[in-house]
Amino acid sequence: MTPSYRHLYTAILPIRWADLDAYNHVNHAQYAIYMQEARIAWLEEVGIPLDKQPVVFPIVDLHIVYKKPLLFPGNVQVQLFTEQPQGRKWKIHHILSHSDDVTVECATGAIIAVCVDRATQKVVNIPEEFYQKLWASEA
């Protein structure tokens, strides 16, 4: 069975001078931060600000494939796509492109996050209200 992917959100983030490495392109570790910033902006937009929720969504798996360097100056476009959340976890896919040509993928990445009860620190099923926001949103 092929999973269903939905576009969730597109973020445009600045490439900062501080993001560069000795080779004068964005350091590989910064890609994960761009992915995180896009996910946080999306969650806040759909009404799930992370600091005020009874559950949290820590990442248990992160995978990035680097295809082409991101260069300064400019912006990075981060597109988020998701598979349908299931039970206690969901997977989010990312496509990172430079603002000069958003048709060229500079990197792709994916994370798997699990739902954890903030008070007990135990993995729980995604609450229905969150499930609806996570799956039904499309910005």
C-alpha positions as a Python dict, from the first residue, in 0.01 Angstrom:
ca = {
    (1, 'M'): (0, 0, 0),
    (2, 'T'): (140, 342, -97),
    (3, 'P'): (111, 602, 180),
    (4, 'S'): (-84, 918, 115),
    (5, 'Y'): (118, 1239, 139),
    (6, 'R'): (-38, 1580, 195),
    (7, 'H'): (121, 1919, 156),
    (8, 'L'): (104, 2092, 494),
    (9, 'Y'): (302, 2410, 481),
    (10, 'T'): (570, 2606, 301),
    (11, 'A'): (814, 2820, 499),
    (12, 'I'): (1057, 3075, 359),
    (13, 'L'): (1354, 3118, 593),
    (14, 'P'): (1657, 3345, 557),
    (15, 'I'): (1998, 3194, 499),
    (16, 'R'): (2216, 3372, 753),
    (17, 'W'): (2589, 3429, 732),
    (18, 'A'): (2617, 3233, 1058),
    (19, 'D'): (2465, 2927, 883),
    (20, 'L'): (2769, 2890, 655),
    (21, 'D'): (3061, 2655, 703),
    (22, 'A'): (3426, 2677, 593),
    (23, 'Y'): (3326, 2577, 238),
    (24, 'N'): (3104, 2888, 213),
    (25, 'H'): (2776, 2699, 189),
    (26, 'V'): (2515, 2615, 450),
    (27, 'N'): (2654, 2370, 704),
    (28, 'H'): (2490, 2028, 689),
    (29, 'A'): (2364, 2051, 1049),
    (30, 'Q'): (2173, 2371, 969),
    (31, 'Y'): (1938, 2179, 737),
    (32, 'A'): (1785, 2004, 1039),
    (33, 'I'): (1733, 2344, 1204),
    (34, 'Y'): (1558, 2479, 893),
    (35, 'M'): (1333, 2172, 899),
    (36, 'Q'): (1257, 2229, 1268),
    (37, 'E'): (1181, 2599, 1221),
    (38, 'A'): (937, 2517, 940),
    (39, 'R'): (759, 2252, 1151),
    (40, 'I'): (727, 2486, 1450),
    (41, 'A'): (586, 2765, 1231),
    (42, 'W'): (334, 2520, 1084),
    (43, 'L'): (229, 2384, 1425),
    (44, 'E'): (175, 2735, 1558),
    (45, 'E'): (-25, 2828, 1248),
    (46, 'V'): (-262, 2532, 1296),
    (47, 'G'): (-309, 2608, 1666),
    (48, 'I'): (-62, 2375, 1831),
    (49, 'P'): (191, 2604, 2004),
    (50, 'L'): (435, 2361, 2159),
    (51, 'D'): (481, 2542, 2488),
    (52, 'K'): (113, 2525, 2590),
    (53, 'Q'): (6, 2169, 2512),
    (54, 'P'): (-57, 1866, 2735),
    (55, 'V'): (137, 1655, 2485),
    (56, 'V'): (470, 1706, 2312),
    (57, 'F'): (611, 1555, 1993),
    (58, 'P'): (978, 1460, 2028),
    (59, 'I'): (1158, 1338, 1719),
    (60, 'V'): (1268, 975, 1733),
    (61, 'D'): (1412, 956, 1381),
    (62, 'L'): (1573, 1213, 1150),
    (63, 'H'): (1697, 1148, 798),
    (64, 'I'): (1840, 1401, 550),
    (65, 'V'): (1961, 1346, 193),
    (66, 'Y'): (2185, 1629, 68),
    (67, 'K'): (2157, 1691, -306),
    (68, 'K'): (2292, 2040, -379),
    (69, 'P'): (2450, 2305, -153),
    (70, 'L'): (2241, 2592, -21),
    (71, 'L'): (2436, 2912, -81),
    (72, 'F'): (2438, 3257, 76),
    (73, 'P'): (2275, 3500, 16),
    (74, 'G'): (1911, 3411, -22),
    (75, 'N'): (1633, 3220, 142),
    (76, 'V'): (1558, 2854, 183),
    (77, 'Q'): (1211, 2727, 100),
    (78, 'V'): (1104, 2435, 319),
    (79, 'Q'): (797, 2243, 208),
    (80, 'L'): (633, 2007, 457),
    (81, 'F'): (439, 1696, 359),
    (82, 'T'): (296, 1430, 585),
    (83, 'E'): (172, 1079, 587),
    (84, 'Q'): (-149, 1024, 777),
    (85, 'P'): (-65, 1021, 1151),
    (86, 'Q'): (-113, 678, 1302),
    (87, 'G'): (-171, 604, 1668),
    (88, 'R'): (126, 746, 1855),
    (89, 'K'): (344, 874, 1573),
    (90, 'W'): (353, 1058, 1246),
    (91, 'K'): (606, 1115, 973),
    (92, 'I'): (679, 1451, 813),
    (93, 'H'): (871, 1485, 487),
    (94, 'H'): (1065, 1799, 393),
    (95, 'I'): (1190, 1942, 64),
    (96, 'L'): (1448, 2221, 90),
    (97, 'S'): (1517, 2449, -206),
    (98, 'H'): (1702, 2776, -257),
    (99, 'S'): (1489, 3083, -330),
    (100, 'D'): (1681, 3141, -654),
    (101, 'D'): (1524, 2827, -803),
    (102, 'V'): (1263, 2650, -592),
    (103, 'T'): (1223, 2379, -858),
    (104, 'V'): (1566, 2237, -766),
    (105, 'E'): (1573, 2023, -453),
    (106, 'C'): (1881, 2098, -243),
    (107, 'A'): (1785, 1839, 19),
    (108, 'T'): (1505, 1612, 125),
    (109, 'G'): (1445, 1497, 478),
    (110, 'A'): (1202, 1317, 701),
    (111, 'I'): (1133, 1294, 1069),
    (112, 'I'): (925, 1059, 1277),
    (113, 'A'): (775, 1216, 1587),
    (114, 'V'): (589, 1044, 1869),
    (115, 'C'): (323, 1185, 2097),
    (116, 'V'): (427, 1206, 2463),
    (117, 'D'): (213, 1311, 2758),
    (118, 'R'): (391, 1612, 2907),
    (119, 'A'): (299, 1526, 3269),
    (120, 'T'): (376, 1152, 3269),
    (121, 'Q'): (646, 1154, 2995),
    (122, 'K'): (484, 840, 2851),
    (123, 'V'): (413, 777, 2484),
    (124, 'V'): (39, 810, 2415),
    (125, 'N'): (-193, 807, 2117),
    (126, 'I'): (-228, 1140, 1940),
    (127, 'P'): (-540, 1306, 2091),
    (128, 'E'): (-827, 1339, 1843),
    (129, 'E'): (-819, 1722, 1846),
    (130, 'F'): (-450, 1716, 1755),
    (131, 'Y'): (-501, 1444, 1499),
    (132, 'Q'): (-760, 1660, 1321),
    (133, 'K'): (-525, 1962, 1320),
    (134, 'L'): (-224, 1756, 1210),
    (135, 'W'): (-397, 1578, 925),
    (136, 'A'): (-664, 1825, 816),
    (137, 'S'): (-441, 2130, 783),
    (138, 'E'): (-307, 2251, 455),
    (139, 'A'): (-154, 2595, 435),
}
